């Protein structure tokens, strides 16, 4: 219990709950009994079980996702800098220009032909042009690193400034990896606090995520004030124990407790009721909801204001996805999405000409992170997702994504300024060198000064 399943297989003995959130995006632990399939890499949360291995190595769901991610990485759209495109023809043109100038000056004034050619070569040395983008990118990545944002691919900053669609995973990305108590329904005329203290004290005997959420929502001194005896947990069902008067109580699913749940209940819930043989025992219902990260709403609002289209891609069930989408005002939300579905959705956007940002944290996000024009993984996420992402946000602070885009846009502006300076410098100095008005020493000084201007402009990003 508490360990990851080592391979794909099916259970042949026991009953438990499996946390598959990093593999499928499902936010709640899933009940797994005899004959049910379990996935390599998912966590066993409920009880010790015995499984039959059906797939190992490359045949497991885990490895299929990894293989899909590797294929997506090779098909990712490439970005080529303007400076990289012009560098080769620029150097060739400079050499031809210097040779032509040497030939002309051999007829005009042979004594000056060599230093005119040398001046042209020096003044057009593409230092400023070559430094225009790298100096800005390095300064920007250094500034981001000091804020805990690690840029693993420098080109990603250029593309981040150009994105027009942002896609997000839900579980563990927009929401935290825990649930919170959202509502309590208790019998009329009874004391709410008494019901909650009683339930929290019993829940403290379990490591189930819903039990832990109930304990966190109740002051520890209140939970400790209600004694239980003989507490026992039934995997996939709930807990039962005796109170101080010897009365048996159960906390868990509606069927386990013996009550009929509301037909319109959308949130995960547990029930608490005494087991005194009555058909409809008095009971309390504790409903839970996913917890949004503190800066989720702020990030989405910032992106909306910049005209970026937002999309939610989640492997979770429809009810959970729609609930989060409504809270965040997201009109475009996909649920029950497999890694292949997410990849297909993102590729469709790219075929339409969009530049797509993908933010995720799970192993199931690996393929779509590899395919996206720019990908961001959160620091708490799966190691494989972080390895394939262009940017990793340490501390999982979503607000840093908006800041990183701001830095990327400033970086793009600085690169354009540097390129304009380099082009202007060459437009002025090359004719002077051709006319023989710029000696080699002056050409060297101008080349050095132009490089200093480019680097100095880029250093503004480091502030």
PyMOL commands that set and color helices and strands:
alter all, ss='L'
color gray80, all
select helices_A, chain A and resi 21-24+57-59+61-74+82-108+110-123+127-145+155-160+170-174+192-203+209-216+220-224+254-257+296-305+318-328+339-351+363-371+383-388+394-396+399-434+440-462
alter helices_A, ss='H'
color red, helices_A
select strands_A, chain A and resi 8-13+16-19+30-32+37-38+43-44+50-55+149-151+165-168+175-185+229-234+238-242+248-252+269-274+283-292+309-313+333-334+356-360+374-378+391-393
alter strands_A, ss='S'
color yellow, strands_A
deselect
rebuild
show_as cartoon
